């Protein structure tokens, strides 16, 4: 299987830098990626992609990247592993998941 992702877009905000409990640098930012087409009102459509950079890439992003800047990133796409939640009584729109 192959999991390669390359994106180009503008930073929605300056990268935020933090450190893990083990001392690794982690930078997070959101990339606005233009879909290349407009909606019915003539507005550009964009996807807002959260990006995580580790160690040296995190330090680079924090030091050199700024809101509104056009950047290209490559890496792999990660899906969020979410535990199954059961609906609670009075929870409104939530629905129980099978299993």
Backbone as CSV, one residue per row, in Angstrom:
resi,resn,N_x,N_y,N_z,CA_x,CA_y,CA_z,C_x,C_y,C_z
1,UNK,0.838,-1.177,0.000,0.000,0.000,0.000,0.879,1.235,0.000
2,UNK,0.302,2.324,-0.452,1.048,3.558,-0.602,0.279,4.691,0.053
3,UNK,0.945,5.482,0.869,0.314,6.617,1.530,1.241,7.818,1.383
4,UNK,1.062,8.555,0.300,1.860,9.748,0.021,0.898,10.900,-0.226
5,UNK,1.197,12.057,0.364,0.331,13.211,0.219,1.190,14.444,-0.044
6,UNK,0.858,15.227,-1.072,1.525,16.494,-1.354,0.453,17.566,-1.467
7,UNK,0.618,18.659,-0.727,-0.368,19.735,-0.709,0.315,21.080,-0.904
8,UNK,-0.396,22.005,-1.548,0.080,23.368,-1.673,-1.069,24.278,-1.295
9,UNK,-0.793,25.242,-0.442,-1.827,26.166,-0.012,-1.237,27.268,0.849
10,UNK,-2.121,28.033,1.477,-1.695,29.149,2.329,-1.932,28.806,3.797
11,UNK,-1.019,29.264,4.640,-1.164,29.044,6.080,-2.319,29.877,6.620
12,UNK,-3.206,29.251,7.378,-4.342,29.944,7.977,-3.922,30.736,9.212
13,UNK,-2.815,30.335,9.837,-2.284,31.038,11.004,-0.811,30.670,11.154
14,UNK,-0.109,31.401,11.998,1.286,31.063,12.267,1.362,29.690,12.924
15,UNK,2.385,28.903,12.619,2.544,27.598,13.267,2.719,27.743,14.782
16,UNK,2.179,26.783,15.511,2.350,26.737,16.966,3.349,25.631,17.275
17,UNK,4.307,25.925,18.150,5.347,24.972,18.503,5.163,24.520,19.937
18,UNK,5.297,23.228,20.171,5.247,22.674,21.523,6.209,21.504,21.594
19,UNK,6.367,20.976,22.784,7.248,19.832,22.997,6.450,18.688,23.604
20,UNK,6.748,17.466,23.164,6.100,16.293,23.744,6.744,15.995,25.098
21,UNK,6.170,15.040,25.828,6.728,14.638,27.122,8.136,14.067,26.983
22,UNK,8.448,13.542,25.803,9.774,12.963,25.572,10.758,13.983,24.995
23,UNK,10.326,15.233,24.833,11.220,16.293,24.376,11.251,16.544,22.884
24,UNK,10.400,15.872,22.106,10.370,16.101,20.660,9.587,17.378,20.346
25,UNK,10.105,18.143,19.375,9.434,19.360,18.917,8.294,18.990,17.964
26,UNK,7.138,19.651,18.138,5.982,19.425,17.270,5.385,20.775,16.906
27,UNK,5.224,21.028,15.611,4.569,22.248,15.148,3.251,21.860,14.485
28,UNK,2.211,22.643,14.748,0.918,22.403,14.117,0.452,23.684,13.431
29,UNK,-0.189,23.502,12.288,-0.777,24.631,11.572,-1.835,24.096,10.627
30,UNK,-2.652,25.011,10.113,-3.703,24.630,9.173,-3.374,25.222,7.818
31,UNK,-3.529,24.413,6.793,-3.254,24.814,5.423,-4.574,24.939,4.668
32,UNK,-4.804,26.103,4.056,-5.991,26.319,3.225,-5.619,25.967,1.789
33,UNK,-6.196,24.890,1.282,-5.879,24.394,-0.062,-7.058,24.689,-0.985
34,UNK,-6.812,25.506,-2.007,-7.842,25.903,-2.965,-8.270,24.701,-3.796
35,UNK,-9.577,24.515,-3.949,-10.092,23.390,-4.736,-9.997,23.633,-6.239
36,UNK,-9.773,24.887,-6.644,-9.650,25.191,-8.068,-10.977,25.414,-8.767
37,UNK,-12.032,25.575,-8.006,-13.336,25.881,-8.602,-14.111,26.794,-7.651
38,UNK,-15.180,27.351,-8.159,-15.980,28.291,-7.362,-17.360,27.697,-7.085
39,UNK,-17.979,28.195,-5.997,-19.326,27.736,-5.669,-20.356,28.516,-6.490
40,UNK,-21.626,28.321,-6.205,-22.698,28.968,-6.960,-22.663,30.489,-6.828
41,UNK,-22.073,31.008,-5.751,-21.986,32.455,-5.533,-20.709,33.057,-6.095
42,UNK,-19.890,32.246,-6.741,-18.647,32.742,-7.317,-17.486,32.812,-6.345
43,UNK,-17.667,32.280,-5.131,-16.609,32.284,-4.127,-15.689,31.081,-4.325
44,UNK,-14.388,31.296,-4.114,-13.437,30.186,-4.172,-13.734,29.202,-3.058
45,UNK,-13.530,27.922,-3.333,-13.707,26.892,-2.327,-12.339,26.395,-1.889
46,UNK,-12.204,26.138,-0.587,-10.929,25.656,-0.051,-11.189,24.555,0.965
47,UNK,-10.220,23.667,1.073,-10.219,22.657,2.126,-9.220,23.107,3.178
48,UNK,-9.574,22.943,4.455,-8.722,23.361,5.569,-8.098,22.103,6.151
49,UNK,-6.812,21.926,5.897,-6.105,20.693,6.236,-5.184,20.927,7.432
50,UNK,-5.404,20.207,8.549,-4.471,20.326,9.684,-3.163,19.603,9.360
51,UNK,-2.040,20.243,9.687,-0.716,19.698,9.388,0.081,19.602,10.687
52,UNK,0.816,18.510,10.833,1.692,18.312,11.987,3.108,18.095,11.462
53,UNK,4.056,18.890,11.962,5.465,18.737,11.588,6.246,18.337,12.834
54,UNK,7.219,17.445,12.660,7.986,16.910,13.788,9.445,17.326,13.715
55,UNK,10.046,17.485,14.861,11.470,17.704,15.081,12.034,18.822,14.211
56,UNK,12.985,18.542,13.313,13.621,19.622,12.540,12.620,20.347,11.638
57,UNK,11.675,19.607,11.057,10.648,20.235,10.227,9.772,21.157,11.073
58,UNK,9.525,20.782,12.333,8.736,21.617,13.242,9.471,22.913,13.546
59,UNK,10.748,22.815,13.839,11.551,24.006,14.121,11.596,24.930,12.905
60,UNK,11.778,24.351,11.716,11.800,25.136,10.480,10.469,25.857,10.275
61,UNK,9.359,25.128,10.414,8.035,25.712,10.208,7.799,26.870,11.175
62,UNK,8.140,26.675,12.431,7.922,27.706,13.444,8.767,28.953,13.162
63,UNK,9.977,28.747,12.700,10.890,29.870,12.482,10.589,30.627,11.185
64,UNK,10.247,29.931,10.116,10.199,30.543,8.794,8.810,30.712,8.174
65,UNK,7.800,29.990,8.644,6.480,30.066,8.010,5.562,31.005,8.780
66,UNK,4.742,31.768,8.019,3.860,32.756,8.636,2.487,32.745,7.959
67,UNK,1.502,33.231,8.681,0.121,33.280,8.194,0.051,33.919,6.802
68,UNK,-0.707,33.280,5.903,-0.925,33.794,4.566,0.120,33.377,3.551
69,UNK,1.219,32.826,4.016,2.308,32.418,3.126,1.925,31.168,2.338
70,UNK,2.248,31.162,1.040,2.023,29.987,0.198,3.138,28.989,0.464
71,UNK,2.766,27.747,0.787,3.755,26.706,1.054,3.311,25.402,0.404
72,UNK,4.279,24.523,0.206,4.008,23.165,-0.255,4.532,22.220,0.815
73,UNK,3.743,21.204,1.142,4.156,20.204,2.127,3.971,18.819,1.524
74,UNK,4.794,17.895,1.970,4.587,16.510,1.568,4.754,15.635,2.796
75,UNK,4.135,14.488,2.751,4.177,13.578,3.886,3.187,12.463,3.675
76,UNK,2.564,12.043,4.776,1.564,10.986,4.675,0.278,11.441,5.355
77,UNK,-0.802,10.879,4.931,-2.109,11.221,5.456,-2.447,10.281,6.599
78,UNK,-2.812,10.860,7.741,-3.188,10.061,8.906,-4.664,10.229,9.186
79,UNK,-5.345,9.117,9.410,-6.734,9.164,9.838,-6.782,9.125,11.348
80,UNK,-7.792,9.734,11.914,-7.929,9.739,13.367,-8.570,8.428,13.814
81,UNK,-7.894,7.702,14.680,-8.479,6.502,15.271,-9.352,6.956,16.431
82,UNK,-10.638,6.823,16.254,-11.565,7.286,17.281,-12.217,6.085,17.946
83,UNK,-12.258,6.087,19.260,-12.992,5.011,19.932,-14.486,5.175,19.674
84,UNK,-15.176,4.083,19.621,-16.624,4.148,19.406,-17.302,4.724,20.632
85,UNK,-18.255,5.597,20.382,-19.013,6.196,21.479,-20.441,5.669,21.436
86,UNK,-20.982,5.447,22.573,-22.388,5.040,22.658,-23.230,6.272,22.961
87,UNK,-24.424,6.313,22.389,-25.321,7.443,22.640,-25.750,7.439,24.101
88,UNK,-25.808,8.609,24.674,-26.272,8.752,26.050,-27.697,9.275,26.041
89,UNK,-28.437,8.941,27.064,-29.808,9.419,27.155,-29.796,10.943,27.199
90,UNK,-30.645,11.560,26.383,-30.734,13.016,26.341,-29.599,13.663,25.569
91,UNK,-28.955,12.919,24.689,-27.807,13.482,23.985,-28.172,14.192,22.697
92,UNK,-29.447,14.325,22.372,-29.862,15.073,21.207,-29.597,14.345,19.912
93,UNK,-28.738,14.916,19.052,-28.548,14.402,17.700,-27.629,13.184,17.635
94,UNK,-26.990,12.833,18.693,-26.087,11.671,18.642,-26.869,10.397,18.435
95,UNK,-26.287,9.500,17.667,-26.910,8.220,17.400,-25.969,7.110,17.864
96,UNK,-26.510,6.008,18.374,-25.639,4.906,18.771,-24.982,4.278,17.529
97,UNK,-23.724,3.918,17.671,-23.026,3.250,16.585,-23.197,1.756,16.706
98,UNK,-23.274,1.044,15.588,-23.414,-0.410,15.678,-22.202,-1.042,16.341
99,UNK,-22.451,-2.123,17.057,-21.367,-2.905,17.628,-21.022,-2.459,18.982
